[in-house]
Amino acid sequence: MEGNPQAEVTRIPEGAEGWNGETLTEQGATFSHTFEVEGTYDYYCIPHKSLEMVGRVVVGEPSGLDGNPPDGAVPDEQATVDAGAVSFDEFQSG
Ligand SMILES: [Cu+2]
């Protein structure tokens, strides 16, 4: 897949490929992506990027990403690993 022309910065591991899920319109719909390269991936929802709908996935060992992407705040890499999963509500209250 080619890079995302809307991305201000690309924060995925070196050698990893970007991805783009289709727009899900039905309640309960799902999308899956298999991460092939270890490291930290910061991503966002294209239509809601301006509302800071962003997220972070850590696969295996963190990449050492520092700070937040320009689109919004994401949980610390180690906190993400320690928690196993961090929901938006947990992140907001934590
Ligand atoms: Cu969204």
PDB file of the backbone (N, CA, C, O) and the ligand in Angstrom, with CONECT records:
HET     CU  A 101       1
ATOM      1  N   MET A   1       0.854  -1.199   0.000  1.00  0.00           N
ATOM      2  CA  MET A   1       0.000   0.000   0.000  1.00  0.00           C
ATOM      3  C   MET A   1       0.886   1.244   0.000  1.00  0.00           C
ATOM      4  O   MET A   1       1.938   1.277   0.639  1.00  0.00           O
ATOM      5  N   GLU A   2       0.452   2.232  -0.707  1.00  0.00           N
ATOM      6  CA  GLU A   2       1.219   3.468  -0.715  1.00  0.00           C
ATOM      7  C   GLU A   2       0.958   4.274   0.542  1.00  0.00           C
ATOM      8  O   GLU A   2       0.040   3.970   1.303  1.00  0.00           O
ATOM      9  N   GLY A   3       1.758   5.290   0.757  1.00  0.00           N
ATOM     10  CA  GLY A   3       1.600   6.112   1.948  1.00  0.00           C
ATOM     11  C   GLY A   3       0.311   6.905   1.922  1.00  0.00           C
ATOM     12  O   GLY A   3      -0.337   7.037   0.884  1.00  0.00           O
ATOM     13  N   ASN A   4      -0.048   7.428   3.077  1.00  0.00           N
ATOM     14  CA  ASN A   4      -1.267   8.204   3.214  1.00  0.00           C
ATOM     15  C   ASN A   4      -0.976   9.671   2.909  1.00  0.00           C
ATOM     16  O   ASN A   4      -0.224  10.313   3.642  1.00  0.00           O
ATOM     17  N   PRO A   5      -1.571  10.220   1.818  1.00  0.00           N
ATOM     18  CA  PRO A   5      -1.294  11.620   1.475  1.00  0.00           C
ATOM     19  C   PRO A   5      -1.857  12.610   2.484  1.00  0.00           C
ATOM     20  O   PRO A   5      -1.468  13.777   2.494  1.00  0.00           O
ATOM     21  N   GLN A   6      -2.781  12.146   3.341  1.00  0.00           N
ATOM     22  CA  GLN A   6      -3.358  13.049   4.343  1.00  0.00           C
ATOM     23  C   GLN A   6      -2.541  13.102   5.628  1.00  0.00           C
ATOM     24  O   GLN A   6      -2.777  13.953   6.485  1.00  0.00           O
ATOM     25  N   ALA A   7      -1.590  12.203   5.757  1.00  0.00           N
ATOM     26  CA  ALA A   7      -0.822  12.139   7.000  1.00  0.00           C
ATOM     27  C   ALA A   7       0.182  13.283   7.072  1.00  0.00           C
ATOM     28  O   ALA A   7       0.950  13.517   6.139  1.00  0.00           O
ATOM     29  N   GLU A   8       0.160  13.988   8.195  1.00  0.00           N
ATOM     30  CA  GLU A   8       1.149  15.043   8.402  1.00  0.00           C
ATOM     31  C   GLU A   8       2.494  14.411   8.729  1.00  0.00           C
ATOM     32  O   GLU A   8       3.545  14.890   8.303  1.00  0.00           O
ATOM     33  N   VAL A   9       2.441  13.343   9.482  1.00  0.00           N
ATOM     34  CA  VAL A   9       3.631  12.563   9.786  1.00  0.00           C
ATOM     35  C   VAL A   9       3.230  11.098   9.708  1.00  0.00           C
ATOM     36  O   VAL A   9       2.060  10.762   9.890  1.00  0.00           O
ATOM     37  N   THR A  10       4.180  10.241   9.443  1.00  0.00           N
ATOM     38  CA  THR A  10       3.913   8.811   9.440  1.00  0.00           C
ATOM     39  C   THR A  10       4.628   8.207  10.633  1.00  0.00           C
ATOM     40  O   THR A  10       5.853   8.273  10.740  1.00  0.00           O
ATOM     41  N   ARG A  11       3.845   7.613  11.533  1.00  0.00           N
ATOM     42  CA  ARG A  11       4.431   7.053  12.758  1.00  0.00           C
ATOM     43  C   ARG A  11       4.111   5.570  12.837  1.00  0.00           C
ATOM     44  O   ARG A  11       3.287   5.126  13.637  1.00  0.00           O
ATOM     45  N   ILE A  12       4.786   4.825  11.986  1.00  0.00           N
ATOM     46  CA  ILE A  12       4.711   3.373  12.019  1.00  0.00           C
ATOM     47  C   ILE A  12       6.146   2.859  11.920  1.00  0.00           C
ATOM     48  O   ILE A  12       7.034   3.593  11.485  1.00  0.00           O
ATOM     49  N   PRO A  13       6.383   1.607  12.318  1.00  0.00           N
ATOM     50  CA  PRO A  13       7.758   1.100  12.297  1.00  0.00           C
ATOM     51  C   PRO A  13       8.358   1.124  10.889  1.00  0.00           C
ATOM     52  O   PRO A  13       7.651   1.007   9.888  1.00  0.00           O
ATOM     53  N   GLU A  14       9.667   1.277  10.847  1.00  0.00           N
ATOM     54  CA  GLU A  14      10.373   1.238   9.579  1.00  0.00           C
ATOM     55  C   GLU A  14      10.137  -0.122   8.921  1.00  0.00           C
ATOM     56  O   GLU A  14      10.240  -1.159   9.576  1.00  0.00           O
ATOM     57  N   GLY A  15       9.829  -0.113   7.667  1.00  0.00           N
ATOM     58  CA  GLY A  15       9.597  -1.356   6.940  1.00  0.00           C
ATOM     59  C   GLY A  15       8.156  -1.835   7.003  1.00  0.00           C
ATOM     60  O   GLY A  15       7.776  -2.766   6.294  1.00  0.00           O
ATOM     61  N   ALA A  16       7.345  -1.195   7.857  1.00  0.00           N
ATOM     62  CA  ALA A  16       5.932  -1.579   7.955  1.00  0.00           C
ATOM     63  C   ALA A  16       5.144  -0.867   6.858  1.00  0.00           C
ATOM     64  O   ALA A  16       5.541   0.194   6.376  1.00  0.00           O
ATOM     65  N   GLU A  17       4.041  -1.462   6.479  1.00  0.00           N
ATOM     66  CA  GLU A  17       3.181  -0.843   5.478  1.00  0.00           C
ATOM     67  C   GLU A  17       1.988  -0.180   6.161  1.00  0.00           C
ATOM     68  O   GLU A  17       1.479  -0.677   7.166  1.00  0.00           O
ATOM     69  N   GLY A  18       1.551   0.939   5.606  1.00  0.00           N
ATOM     70  CA  GLY A  18       0.357   1.603   6.105  1.00  0.00           C
ATOM     71  C   GLY A  18      -0.876   0.795   5.740  1.00  0.00           C
ATOM     72  O   GLY A  18      -0.805  -0.130   4.931  1.00  0.00           O
ATOM     73  N   TRP A  19      -1.981   1.139   6.327  1.00  0.00           N
ATOM     74  CA  TRP A  19      -3.222   0.432   6.008  1.00  0.00           C
ATOM     75  C   TRP A  19      -4.366   1.437   6.025  1.00  0.00           C
ATOM     76  O   TRP A  19      -4.243   2.538   6.561  1.00  0.00           O
ATOM     77  N   ASN A  20      -5.460   1.037   5.437  1.00  0.00           N
ATOM     78  CA  ASN A  20      -6.649   1.870   5.420  1.00  0.00           C
ATOM     79  C   ASN A  20      -7.866   0.952   5.431  1.00  0.00           C
ATOM     80  O   ASN A  20      -8.102   0.204   4.483  1.00  0.00           O
ATOM     81  N   GLY A  21      -8.624   1.018   6.502  1.00  0.00           N
ATOM     82  CA  GLY A  21      -9.844   0.222   6.578  1.00  0.00           C
ATOM     83  C   GLY A  21     -10.946   0.924   5.818  1.00  0.00           C
ATOM     84  O   GLY A  21     -10.919   2.143   5.649  1.00  0.00           O
ATOM     85  N   GLU A  22     -11.905   0.159   5.365  1.00  0.00           N
ATOM     86  CA  GLU A  22     -13.045   0.788   4.705  1.00  0.00           C
ATOM     87  C   GLU A  22     -13.907   1.473   5.755  1.00  0.00           C
ATOM     88  O   GLU A  22     -13.818   1.147   6.939  1.00  0.00           O
ATOM     89  N   THR A  23     -14.733   2.413   5.337  1.00  0.00           N
ATOM     90  CA  THR A  23     -15.635   3.095   6.256  1.00  0.00           C
ATOM     91  C   THR A  23     -16.731   2.129   6.686  1.00  0.00           C
ATOM     92  O   THR A  23     -17.432   1.553   5.853  1.00  0.00           O
ATOM     93  N   LEU A  24     -16.867   1.960   8.000  1.00  0.00           N
ATOM     94  CA  LEU A  24     -17.869   1.041   8.538  1.00  0.00           C
ATOM     95  C   LEU A  24     -19.112   1.842   8.902  1.00  0.00           C
ATOM     96  O   LEU A  24     -19.030   2.793   9.679  1.00  0.00           O
ATOM     97  N   THR A  25     -20.245   1.471   8.356  1.00  0.00           N
ATOM     98  CA  THR A  25     -21.459   2.267   8.574  1.00  0.00           C
ATOM     99  C   THR A  25     -22.498   1.551   9.423  1.00  0.00           C
ATOM    100  O   THR A  25     -23.439   2.182   9.905  1.00  0.00           O
ATOM    101  N   GLU A  26     -22.346   0.242   9.616  1.00  0.00           N
ATOM    102  CA  GLU A  26     -23.348  -0.474  10.398  1.00  0.00           C
ATOM    103  C   GLU A  26     -22.836  -0.752  11.801  1.00  0.00           C
ATOM    104  O   GLU A  26     -21.663  -1.074  11.994  1.00  0.00           O
ATOM    105  N   GLN A  27     -23.724  -0.625  12.776  1.00  0.00           N
ATOM    106  CA  GLN A  27     -23.359  -0.908  14.158  1.00  0.00           C
ATOM    107  C   GLN A  27     -22.875  -2.353  14.267  1.00  0.00           C
ATOM    108  O   GLN A  27     -23.493  -3.267  13.721  1.00  0.00           O
ATOM    109  N   GLY A  28     -21.786  -2.545  14.963  1.00  0.00           N
ATOM    110  CA  GLY A  28     -21.252  -3.882  15.151  1.00  0.00           C
ATOM    111  C   GLY A  28     -20.342  -4.347  14.037  1.00  0.00           C
ATOM    112  O   GLY A  28     -19.787  -5.443  14.111  1.00  0.00           O
ATOM    113  N   ALA A  29     -20.177  -3.537  13.005  1.00  0.00           N
ATOM    114  CA  ALA A  29     -19.285  -3.909  11.913  1.00  0.00           C
ATOM    115  C   ALA A  29     -17.843  -3.926  12.416  1.00  0.00           C
ATOM    116  O   ALA A  29     -17.498  -3.199  13.348  1.00  0.00           O
ATOM    117  N   THR A  30     -17.025  -4.736  11.812  1.00  0.00           N
ATOM    118  CA  THR A  30     -15.641  -4.840  12.255  1.00  0.00           C
ATOM    119  C   THR A  30     -14.681  -4.720  11.078  1.00  0.00           C
ATOM    120  O   THR A  30     -15.049  -4.886   9.914  1.00  0.00           O
ATOM    121  N   PHE A  31     -13.450  -4.428  11.430  1.00  0.00           N
ATOM    122  CA  PHE A  31     -12.372  -4.364  10.461  1.00  0.00           C
ATOM    123  C   PHE A  31     -11.173  -5.021  11.120  1.00  0.00           C
ATOM    124  O   PHE A  31     -10.961  -4.851  12.321  1.00  0.00           O
ATOM    125  N   SER A  32     -10.393  -5.763  10.367  1.00  0.00           N
ATOM    126  CA  SER A  32      -9.190  -6.341  10.960  1.00  0.00           C
ATOM    127  C   SER A  32      -7.980  -6.060  10.084  1.00  0.00           C
ATOM    128  O   SER A  32      -8.079  -5.922   8.864  1.00  0.00           O
ATOM    129  N   HIS A  33      -6.843  -5.980  10.748  1.00  0.00           N
ATOM    130  CA  HIS A  33      -5.568  -5.763  10.061  1.00  0.00           C
ATOM    131  C   HIS A  33      -4.518  -6.574  10.795  1.00  0.00           C
ATOM    132  O   HIS A  33      -4.480  -6.550  12.026  1.00  0.00           O
ATOM    133  N   THR A  34      -3.686  -7.273  10.096  1.00  0.00           N
ATOM    134  CA  THR A  34      -2.605  -8.026  10.716  1.00  0.00           C
ATOM    135  C   THR A  34      -1.311  -7.230  10.594  1.00  0.00           C
ATOM    136  O   THR A  34      -0.883  -6.880   9.494  1.00  0.00           O
ATOM    137  N   PHE A  35      -0.695  -6.950  11.740  1.00  0.00           N
ATOM    138  CA  PHE A  35       0.558  -6.206  11.767  1.00  0.00           C
ATOM    139  C   PHE A  35       1.706  -7.189  11.598  1.00  0.00           C
ATOM    140  O   PHE A  35       1.845  -8.132  12.377  1.00  0.00           O
ATOM    141  N   GLU A  36       2.516  -6.968  10.594  1.00  0.00           N
ATOM    142  CA  GLU A  36       3.600  -7.902  10.263  1.00  0.00           C
ATOM    143  C   GLU A  36       4.953  -7.487  10.838  1.00  0.00           C
ATOM    144  O   GLU A  36       5.878  -8.296  10.905  1.00  0.00           O
ATOM    145  N   VAL A  37       5.065  -6.227  11.253  1.00  0.00           N
ATOM    146  CA  VAL A  37       6.342  -5.712  11.747  1.00  0.00           C
ATOM    147  C   VAL A  37       6.155  -5.245  13.189  1.00  0.00           C
ATOM    148  O   VAL A  37       5.198  -4.533  13.491  1.00  0.00           O
ATOM    149  N   GLU A  38       7.062  -5.639  14.077  1.00  0.00           N
ATOM    150  CA  GLU A  38       7.006  -5.215  15.472  1.00  0.00           C
ATOM    151  C   GLU A  38       7.244  -3.724  15.597  1.00  0.00           C
ATOM    152  O   GLU A  38       7.962  -3.120  14.800  1.00  0.00           O
ATOM    153  N   GLY A  39       6.631  -3.148  16.607  1.00  0.00           N
ATOM    154  CA  GLY A  39       6.858  -1.735  16.877  1.00  0.00           C
ATOM    155  C   GLY A  39       5.556  -1.020  17.204  1.00  0.00           C
ATOM    156  O   GLY A  39       4.522  -1.649  17.428  1.00  0.00           O
ATOM    157  N   THR A  40       5.625   0.294  17.226  1.00  0.00           N
ATOM    158  CA  THR A  40       4.478   1.112  17.618  1.00  0.00           C
ATOM    159  C   THR A  40       3.872   1.799  16.398  1.00  0.00           C
ATOM    160  O   THR A  40       4.575   2.375  15.568  1.00  0.00           O
ATOM    161  N   TYR A  41       2.548   1.721  16.318  1.00  0.00           N
ATOM    162  CA  TYR A  41       1.803   2.307  15.206  1.00  0.00           C
ATOM    163  C   TYR A  41       0.839   3.351  15.751  1.00  0.00           C
ATOM    164  O   TYR A  41      -0.029   3.027  16.561  1.00  0.00           O
ATOM    165  N   ASP A  42       0.981   4.589  15.321  1.00  0.00           N
ATOM    166  CA  ASP A  42      -0.012   5.606  15.638  1.00  0.00           C
ATOM    167  C   ASP A  42      -0.894   5.764  14.408  1.00  0.00           C
ATOM    168  O   ASP A  42      -0.406   5.858  13.282  1.00  0.00           O
ATOM    169  N   TYR A  43      -2.187   5.791  14.642  1.00  0.00           N
ATOM    170  CA  TYR A  43      -3.127   5.848  13.508  1.00  0.00           C
ATOM    171  C   TYR A  43      -4.291   6.771  13.853  1.00  0.00           C
ATOM    172  O   TYR A  43      -4.456   7.180  15.003  1.00  0.00           O
ATOM    173  N   TYR A  44      -5.079   7.085  12.860  1.00  0.00           N
ATOM    174  CA  TYR A  44      -6.258   7.905  13.099  1.00  0.00           C
ATOM    175  C   TYR A  44      -7.369   7.530  12.141  1.00  0.00           C
ATOM    176  O   TYR A  44      -7.156   6.853  11.135  1.00  0.00           O
ATOM    177  N   CYS A  45      -8.565   7.991  12.484  1.00  0.00           N
ATOM    178  CA  CYS A  45      -9.750   7.820  11.650  1.00  0.00           C
ATOM    179  C   CYS A  45      -9.802   9.027  10.709  1.00  0.00           C
ATOM    180  O   CYS A  45      -9.853  10.167  11.172  1.00  0.00           O
ATOM    181  N   ILE A  46      -9.789   8.791   9.414  1.00  0.00           N
ATOM    182  CA  ILE A  46      -9.709   9.898   8.457  1.00  0.00           C
ATOM    183  C   ILE A  46     -10.848  10.911   8.651  1.00  0.00           C
ATOM    184  O   ILE A  46     -10.564  12.104   8.760  1.00  0.00           O
ATOM    185  N   PRO A  47     -12.131  10.491   8.699  1.00  0.00           N
ATOM    186  CA  PRO A  47     -13.173  11.525   8.830  1.00  0.00           C
ATOM    187  C   PRO A  47     -13.190  12.233  10.181  1.00  0.00           C
ATOM    188  O   PRO A  47     -13.754  13.322  10.294  1.00  0.00           O
ATOM    189  N   HIS A  48     -12.591  11.642  11.199  1.00  0.00           N
ATOM    190  CA  HIS A  48     -12.650  12.237  12.532  1.00  0.00           C
ATOM    191  C   HIS A  48     -11.281  12.636  13.071  1.00  0.00           C
ATOM    192  O   HIS A  48     -11.106  12.843  14.272  1.00  0.00           O
ATOM    193  N   LYS A  49     -10.326  12.738  12.171  1.00  0.00           N
ATOM    194  CA  LYS A  49      -8.979  13.127  12.581  1.00  0.00           C
ATOM    195  C   LYS A  49      -8.988  14.478  13.304  1.00  0.00           C
ATOM    196  O   LYS A  49      -8.279  14.670  14.291  1.00  0.00           O
ATOM    197  N   SER A  50      -9.811  15.417  12.789  1.00  0.00           N
ATOM    198  CA  SER A  50      -9.838  16.750  13.393  1.00  0.00           C
ATOM    199  C   SER A  50     -10.463  16.727  14.787  1.00  0.00           C
ATOM    200  O   SER A  50     -10.299  17.673  15.557  1.00  0.00           O
ATOM    201  N   LEU A  51     -11.185  15.640  15.117  1.00  0.00           N
ATOM    202  CA  LEU A  51     -11.771  15.494  16.446  1.00  0.00           C
ATOM    203  C   LEU A  51     -10.866  14.656  17.349  1.00  0.00           C
ATOM    204  O   LEU A  51     -11.270  14.205  18.420  1.00  0.00           O
ATOM    205  N   GLU A  52      -9.634  14.464  16.886  1.00  0.00           N
ATOM    206  CA  GLU A  52      -8.632  13.721  17.644  1.00  0.00           C
ATOM    207  C   GLU A  52      -9.011  12.255  17.842  1.00  0.00           C
ATOM    208  O   GLU A  52      -8.685  11.668  18.874  1.00  0.00           O
ATOM    209  N   MET A  53      -9.692  11.660  16.870  1.00  0.00           N
ATOM    210  CA  MET A  53      -9.961  10.225  16.936  1.00  0.00           C
ATOM    211  C   MET A  53      -8.702   9.513  16.444  1.00  0.00           C
ATOM    212  O   MET A  53      -8.553   9.193  15.264  1.00  0.00           O
ATOM    213  N   VAL A  54      -7.820   9.285  17.387  1.00  0.00           N
ATOM    214  CA  VAL A  54      -6.517   8.696  17.085  1.00  0.00           C
ATOM    215  C   VAL A  54      -6.286   7.497  17.988  1.00  0.00           C
ATOM    216  O   VAL A  54      -6.984   7.341  18.990  1.00  0.00           O
ATOM    217  N   GLY A  55      -5.342   6.664  17.661  1.00  0.00           N
ATOM    218  CA  GLY A  55      -5.055   5.509  18.489  1.00  0.00           C
ATOM    219  C   GLY A  55      -3.623   5.051  18.329  1.00  0.00           C
ATOM    220  O   GLY A  55      -2.876   5.538  17.479  1.00  0.00           O
ATOM    221  N   ARG A  56      -3.268   4.106  19.168  1.00  0.00           N
ATOM    222  CA  ARG A  56      -1.907   3.572  19.149  1.00  0.00           C
ATOM    223  C   ARG A  56      -1.977   2.074  19.359  1.00  0.00           C
ATOM    224  O   ARG A  56      -2.718   1.593  20.217  1.00  0.00           O
ATOM    225  N   VAL A  57      -1.209   1.341  18.579  1.00  0.00           N
ATOM    226  CA  VAL A  57      -1.068  -0.099  18.724  1.00  0.00           C
ATOM    227  C   VAL A  57       0.414  -0.395  18.905  1.00  0.00           C
ATOM    228  O   VAL A  57       1.249   0.086  18.139  1.00  0.00           O
ATOM    229  N   VAL A  58       0.736  -1.188  19.924  1.00  0.00           N
ATOM    230  CA  VAL A  58       2.118  -1.635  20.111  1.00  0.00           C
ATOM    231  C   VAL A  58       2.161  -3.129  19.815  1.00  0.00           C
ATOM    232  O   VAL A  58       1.474  -3.918  20.463  1.00  0.00           O
ATOM    233  N   VAL A  59       2.964  -3.507  18.843  1.00  0.00           N
ATOM    234  CA  VAL A  59       3.129  -4.909  18.450  1.00  0.00           C
ATOM    235  C   VAL A  59       4.505  -5.351  18.934  1.00  0.00           C
ATOM    236  O   VAL A  59       5.527  -4.837  18.478  1.00  0.00           O
ATOM    237  N   GLY A  60       4.525  -6.307  19.862  1.00  0.00           N
ATOM    238  CA  GLY A  60       5.809  -6.764  20.392  1.00  0.00           C
ATOM    239  C   GLY A  60       6.462  -5.660  21.200  1.00  0.00           C
ATOM    240  O   GLY A  60       5.876  -5.146  22.152  1.00  0.00           O
ATOM    241  N   GLU A  61       7.677  -5.297  20.818  1.00  0.00           N
ATOM    242  CA  GLU A  61       8.424  -4.279  21.548  1.00  0.00           C
ATOM    243  C   GLU A  61       8.113  -2.885  21.003  1.00  0.00           C
ATOM    244  O   GLU A  61       7.992  -2.707  19.791  1.00  0.00           O
ATOM    245  N   PRO A  62       7.983  -1.889  21.897  1.00  0.00           N
ATOM    246  CA  PRO A  62       7.753  -0.514  21.444  1.00  0.00           C
ATOM    247  C   PRO A  62       8.891  -0.010  20.551  1.00  0.00           C
ATOM    248  O   PRO A  62      10.030  -0.458  20.676  1.00  0.00           O
ATOM    249  N   SER A  63       8.578   0.911  19.661  1.00  0.00           N
ATOM    250  CA  SER A  63       9.567   1.472  18.738  1.00  0.00           C
ATOM    251  C   SER A  63      10.384   2.600  19.349  1.00  0.00           C
ATOM    252  O   SER A  63      11.410   2.998  18.798  1.00  0.00           O
ATOM    253  N   GLY A  64       9.925   3.117  20.494  1.00  0.00           N
ATOM    254  CA  GLY A  64      10.595   4.262  21.081  1.00  0.00           C
ATOM    255  C   GLY A  64      10.067   5.581  20.552  1.00  0.00           C
ATOM    256  O   GLY A  64      10.776   6.586  20.566  1.00  0.00           O
ATOM    257  N   LEU A  65       8.827   5.585  20.086  1.00  0.00           N
ATOM    258  CA  LEU A  65       8.218   6.832  19.622  1.00  0.00           C
ATOM    259  C   LEU A  65       8.110   7.792  20.793  1.00  0.00           C
ATOM    260  O   LEU A  65       7.761   7.399  21.906  1.00  0.00           O
ATOM    261  N   ASP A  66       8.411   9.048  20.530  1.00  0.00           N
ATOM    262  CA  ASP A  66       8.387  10.050  21.577  1.00  0.00           C
ATOM    263  C   ASP A  66       7.259  11.039  21.312  1.00  0.00           C
ATOM    264  O   ASP A  66       7.059  11.475  20.178  1.00  0.00           O
ATOM    265  N   GLY A  67       6.530  11.389  22.356  1.00  0.00           N
ATOM    266  CA  GLY A  67       5.496  12.412  22.223  1.00  0.00           C
ATOM    267  C   GLY A  67       4.268  11.915  21.507  1.00  0.00           C
ATOM    268  O   GLY A  67       4.096  10.718  21.280  1.00  0.00           O
ATOM    269  N   ASN A  68       3.415  12.856  21.154  1.00  0.00           N
ATOM    270  CA  ASN A  68       2.141  12.555  20.529  1.00  0.00           C
ATOM    271  C   ASN A  68       2.148  12.937  19.056  1.00  0.00           C
ATOM    272  O   ASN A  68       2.872  13.846  18.647  1.00  0.00           O
ATOM    273  N   PRO A  69       1.334  12.237  18.252  1.00  0.00           N
ATOM    274  CA  PRO A  69       1.183  12.657  16.861  1.00  0.00           C
ATOM    275  C   PRO A  69       0.496  14.016  16.815  1.00  0.00           C
ATOM    276  O   PRO A  69      -0.122  14.419  17.800  1.00  0.00           O
ATOM    277  N   PRO A  70       0.588  14.732  15.700  1.00  0.00           N
ATOM    278  CA  PRO A  70       0.000  16.081  15.638  1.00  0.00           C
ATOM    279  C   PRO A  70      -1.522  16.076  15.718  1.00  0.00           C
ATOM    280  O   PRO A  70      -2.134  17.121  15.936  1.00  0.00           O
ATOM    281  N   ASP A  71      -2.132  14.918  15.545  1.00  0.00           N
ATOM    282  CA  ASP A  71      -3.593  14.845  15.478  1.00  0.00           C
ATOM    283  C   ASP A  71      -4.261  14.703  16.835  1.00  0.00           C
ATOM    284  O   ASP A  71      -5.471  14.903  16.942  1.00  0.00           O
ATOM    285  N   GLY A  72      -3.512  14.366  17.867  1.00  0.00           N
ATOM    286  CA  GLY A  72      -4.113  14.189  19.184  1.00  0.00           C
ATOM    287  C   GLY A  72      -3.204  13.385  20.080  1.00  0.00           C
ATOM    288  O   GLY A  72      -2.156  12.898  19.655  1.00  0.00           O
ATOM    289  N   ALA A  73      -3.619  13.251  21.336  1.00  0.00           N
ATOM    290  CA  ALA A  73      -2.802  12.542  22.318  1.00  0.00           C
ATOM    291  C   ALA A  73      -3.094  11.053  22.290  1.00  0.00           C
ATOM    292  O   ALA A  73      -4.241  10.642  22.114  1.00  0.00           O
ATOM    293  N   VAL A  74      -2.071  10.259  22.460  1.00  0.00           N
ATOM    294  CA  VAL A  74      -2.211   8.803  22.547  1.00  0.00           C
ATOM    295  C   VAL A  74      -1.526   8.331  23.816  1.00  0.00           C
ATOM    296  O   VAL A  74      -0.648   9.016  24.341  1.00  0.00           O
ATOM    297  N   PRO A  75      -1.923   7.154  24.319  1.00  0.00           N
ATOM    298  CA  PRO A  75      -1.285   6.641  25.540  1.00  0.00           C
ATOM    299  C   PRO A  75       0.196   6.368  25.327  1.00  0.00           C
ATOM    300  O   PRO A  75       0.642   6.074  24.218  1.00  0.00           O
ATOM    301  N   ASP A  76       0.938   6.473  26.405  1.00  0.00           N
ATOM    302  CA  ASP A  76       2.351   6.132  26.437  1.00  0.00           C
ATOM    303  C   ASP A  76       2.555   4.699  25.933  1.00  0.00           C
ATOM    304  O   ASP A  76       1.720   3.826  26.173  1.00  0.00           O
ATOM    305  N   GLU A  77       3.661   4.467  25.241  1.00  0.00           N
ATOM    306  CA  GLU A  77       3.916   3.128  24.690  1.00  0.00           C
ATOM    307  C   GLU A  77       3.929   2.059  25.775  1.00  0.00           C
ATOM    308  O   GLU A  77       3.273   1.026  25.639  1.00  0.00           O
ATOM    309  N   GLN A  78       4.673   2.303  26.848  1.00  0.00           N
ATOM    310  CA  GLN A  78       4.795   1.278  27.889  1.00  0.00           C
ATOM    311  C   GLN A  78       3.471   1.067  28.601  1.00  0.00           C
ATOM    312  O   GLN A  78       3.141  -0.060  28.972  1.00  0.00           O
ATOM    313  N   ALA A  79       2.705   2.139  28.798  1.00  0.00           N
ATOM    314  CA  ALA A  79       1.384   2.001  29.430  1.00  0.00           C
ATOM    315  C   ALA A  79       0.482   1.133  28.565  1.00  0.00           C
ATOM    316  O   ALA A  79      -0.323   0.355  29.077  1.00  0.00           O
ATOM    317  N   THR A  80       0.620   1.271  27.264  1.00  0.00           N
ATOM    318  CA  THR A  80      -0.179   0.465  26.339  1.00  0.00           C
ATOM    319  C   THR A  80       0.200  -1.003  26.465  1.00  0.00           C
ATOM    320  O   THR A  80      -0.663  -1.880  26.510  1.00  0.00           O
ATOM    321  N   VAL A  81       1.503  -1.256  26.520  1.00  0.00           N
ATOM    322  CA  VAL A  81       1.977  -2.637  26.659  1.00  0.00           C
ATOM    323  C   VAL A  81       1.536  -3.212  28.006  1.00  0.00           C
ATOM    324  O   VAL A  81       1.038  -4.336  28.068  1.00  0.00           O
ATOM    325  N   ASP A  82       1.717  -2.448  29.078  1.00  0.00           N
ATOM    326  CA  ASP A  82       1.395  -2.927  30.417  1.00  0.00           C
ATOM    327  C   ASP A  82      -0.093  -3.246  30.555  1.00  0.00           C
ATOM    328  O   ASP A  82      -0.470  -4.228  31.194  1.00  0.00           O
ATOM    329  N   ALA A  83      -0.919  -2.420  29.961  1.00  0.00           N
ATOM    330  CA  ALA A  83      -2.368  -2.605  30.084  1.00  0.00           C
ATOM    331  C   ALA A  83      -2.875  -3.702  29.162  1.00  0.00           C
ATOM    332  O   ALA A  83      -3.932  -4.283  29.406  1.00  0.00           O
ATOM    333  N   GLY A  84      -2.139  -3.981  28.121  1.00  0.00           N
ATOM    334  CA  GLY A  84      -2.605  -4.956  27.145  1.00  0.00           C
ATOM    335  C   GLY A  84      -3.549  -4.287  26.157  1.00  0.00           C
ATOM    336  O   GLY A  84      -3.456  -4.493  24.947  1.00  0.00           O
ATOM    337  N   ALA A  85      -4.436  -3.502  26.682  1.00  0.00           N
ATOM    338  CA  ALA A  85      -5.335  -2.700  25.854  1.00  0.00           C
ATOM    339  C   ALA A  85      -5.763  -1.496  26.688  1.00  0.00           C
ATOM    340  O   ALA A  85      -5.982  -1.625  27.892  1.00  0.00           O
ATOM    341  N   VAL A  86      -5.880  -0.361  26.077  1.00  0.00           N
ATOM    342  CA  VAL A  86      -6.289   0.854  26.759  1.00  0.00           C
ATOM    343  C   VAL A  86      -7.459   1.441  25.986  1.00  0.00           C
ATOM    344  O   VAL A  86      -7.315   1.836  24.829  1.00  0.00           O
ATOM    345  N   SER A  87      -8.616   1.496  26.632  1.00  0.00           N
ATOM    346  CA  SER A  87      -9.769   2.090  25.965  1.00  0.00           C
ATOM    347  C   SER A  87      -9.661   3.604  26.038  1.00  0.00           C
ATOM    348  O   SER A  87      -8.882   4.144  26.823  1.00  0.00           O
ATOM    349  N   PHE A  88     -10.449   4.285  25.211  1.00  0.00           N
ATOM    350  CA  PHE A  88     -10.437   5.740  25.229  1.00  0.00           C
ATOM    351  C   PHE A  88     -10.832   6.268  26.597  1.00  0.00           C
ATOM    352  O   PHE A  88     -10.226   7.219  27.092  1.00  0.00           O
ATOM    353  N   ASP A  89     -11.849   5.660  27.219  1.00  0.00           N
ATOM    354  CA  ASP A  89     -12.297   6.122  28.533  1.00  0.00           C
ATOM    355  C   ASP A  89     -11.203   5.954  29.585  1.00  0.00           C
ATOM    356  O   ASP A  89     -10.991   6.829  30.424  1.00  0.00           O
ATOM    357  N   GLU A  90     -10.518   4.821  29.527  1.00  0.00           N
ATOM    358  CA  GLU A  90      -9.421   4.586  30.483  1.00  0.00           C
ATOM    359  C   GLU A  90      -8.316   5.610  30.275  1.00  0.00           C
ATOM    360  O   GLU A  90      -7.736   6.132  31.227  1.00  0.00           O
ATOM    361  N   PHE A  91      -8.044   5.879  29.015  1.00  0.00           N
ATOM    362  CA  PHE A  91      -6.985   6.841  28.701  1.00  0.00           C
ATOM    363  C   PHE A  91      -7.358   8.209  29.209  1.00  0.00           C
ATOM    364  O   PHE A  91      -6.521   8.919  29.767  1.00  0.00           O
ATOM    365  N   GLN A  92      -8.625   8.594  29.019  1.00  0.00           N
ATOM    366  CA  GLN A  92      -9.088   9.919  29.449  1.00  0.00           C
ATOM    367  C   GLN A  92      -9.013  10.063  30.968  1.00  0.00           C
ATOM    368  O   GLN A  92      -8.654  11.125  31.476  1.00  0.00           O
ATOM    369  N   SER A  93      -9.353   8.993  31.695  1.00  0.00           N
ATOM    370  CA  SER A  93      -9.389   9.097  33.155  1.00  0.00           C
ATOM    371  C   SER A  93      -8.028   8.801  33.775  1.00  0.00           C
ATOM    372  O   SER A  93      -7.769   9.175  34.919  1.00  0.00           O
ATOM    373  N   GLY A  94      -7.144   8.119  33.009  1.00  0.00           N
ATOM    374  CA  GLY A  94      -5.867   7.730  33.573  1.00  0.00           C
ATOM    375  C   GLY A  94      -4.855   8.828  33.492  1.00  0.00           C
ATOM    376  O   GLY A  94      -3.718   8.653  33.931  1.00  0.00           O
TER     377      GLY A  94
HETATM  378 CU    CU A 101     -13.963   8.166  13.363  1.00  0.00          CU2+
END
